[in-house]
Amino acid sequence: MKAYQDASLAPARRAKALLEEMTLAEKVGQLNQRLYGFRIYERKCINGEDSIELSEEFRQEVEKYSGLGVLYGLYRADPWADKDYETGLTGVLSKKAYNQVQRYVLEHSRLGIPVMMSSECPHGHQALDGYLLPVNLLAGANMGVDFALMSMLDVLRDPRWGRSEECYSEDPYLSARMAEAAVIGMQESGPEVVAKHFAAQGEGTGGVNASAARIGERELREIHFPPAAAAIKAGAKGIMAAYNEIDGVYCHANRWLLNDVIRKEMGFDGIVMSDGVAI
């Protein structure tokens, strides 16, 4: 038995031993959330029983990285995902799908690393038969989700913005207090929180999603940083970069935002990620 397989050892020691065993490709694979889970399967009825068939793209991804780090949106069902009660996952089939995906990854992972699941939680668990609350009164995710991707860092600055309903307020203080409460509430129910989006996504030019935020450092610090600081203090395990640019630099490539501010000033030691990859 190798050290990383020894359950009697401390988790930190096991993790260090596991990292020493991993190839570069395997490490990259563990940081990857490239696949859309709702597109990696096809629902079929065989002999009157529902089942799923995993896609070739999924199989190739697992083979390429000898495993899979995070799978996003396996249960997602909405017009964008193009899943409904005829094509998506419900009831017992959801659990079967989870087990089938997990079993395939484990059997094709050299080191036996299980896949983690992430899901959008804009107003409840975004799945068939999930329950809904008013937007951003967030509900705990279910069905084996490990990471809840929660919009809580955006401060609304232009009501024309198409994602304005995901904001708590135009008030940075209220937004910060709500973000703090949301992190605590979600993580008490099980899933770990990835708070998004950092920073100033609610400040896009003309209310256009992902457009440039034409602001300076004072506005950033006074308006858009407080929710992130509150979420980090409350124990959020991840921070997702925003889609917009600030002064010509996109947030997911902004070293000052994601390193100097998040890491050094706010003391965050969790996962900083773009939409699909840890950075």
Secondary structure as GFF3:
##gff-version 3
##sequence-region A 1 279
A	DSSP	three_ten_helix	3	5	.	.	.	ID=ss1
A	DSSP	alpha_helix	11	21	.	.	.	ID=ss2
A	DSSP	alpha_helix	24	30	.	.	.	ID=ss3
A	DSSP	three_ten_helix	37	39	.	.	.	ID=ss4
A	DSSP	beta_strand	41	46	.	.	.	ID=ss5
A	DSSP	beta_strand	49	54	.	.	.	ID=ss6
A	DSSP	alpha_helix	56	65	.	.	.	ID=ss7
A	DSSP	beta_strand	70	72	.	.	.	ID=ss8
A	DSSP	alpha_helix	91	107	.	.	.	ID=ss9
A	DSSP	beta_strand	116	120	.	.	.	ID=ss10
A	DSSP	beta_strand	147	151	.	.	.	ID=ss11
A	DSSP	three_ten_helix	164	166	.	.	.	ID=ss12
A	DSSP	alpha_helix	172	189	.	.	.	ID=ss13
A	DSSP	beta_strand	192	198	.	.	.	ID=ss14
A	DSSP	three_ten_helix	201	203	.	.	.	ID=ss15
A	DSSP	three_ten_helix	205	207	.	.	.	ID=ss16
A	DSSP	alpha_helix	217	219	.	.	.	ID=ss17
A	DSSP	pi_helix	220	224	.	.	.	ID=ss18
A	DSSP	alpha_helix	225	234	.	.	.	ID=ss19
A	DSSP	beta_strand	238	241	.	.	.	ID=ss20
A	DSSP	beta_strand	245	246	.	.	.	ID=ss21
A	DSSP	beta_strand	249	250	.	.	.	ID=ss22
A	DSSP	three_ten_helix	251	253	.	.	.	ID=ss23
A	DSSP	alpha_helix	255	255	.	.	.	ID=ss24
A	DSSP	pi_helix	256	265	.	.	.	ID=ss25
A	DSSP	beta_strand	271	273	.	.	.	ID=ss26
###
